[in-house]
Amino acid sequence: MQERQDALAAAWLPGTEGQGVANMLLGDGLFGIRPFTGKLPAIRPTWPRSADDLPNVADPLFSFGFGLER
């Protein structure tokens, strides 16, 4: 899929700003009124493809199950 796409727009739960996201994707951006450009909020060269790609946190801040109550 990555080879066939030019861009990815991720709007995770936009809430009250959903209208602005829709306008940019379906209105202003799609029909060329304004160019659809943006920047990533953080540098992320690749996505983890397996558990081996995730960082190895040997000293976690909280132990497994911390704060869980019955």
Secondary structure as UniProt FT lines:
FT   HELIX           2..4
FT   HELIX           15..17
FT   HELIX           18..22
FT   HELIX           23..28
FT   TURN            29..32
FT   HELIX           51..53
FT   TURN            64..67
//
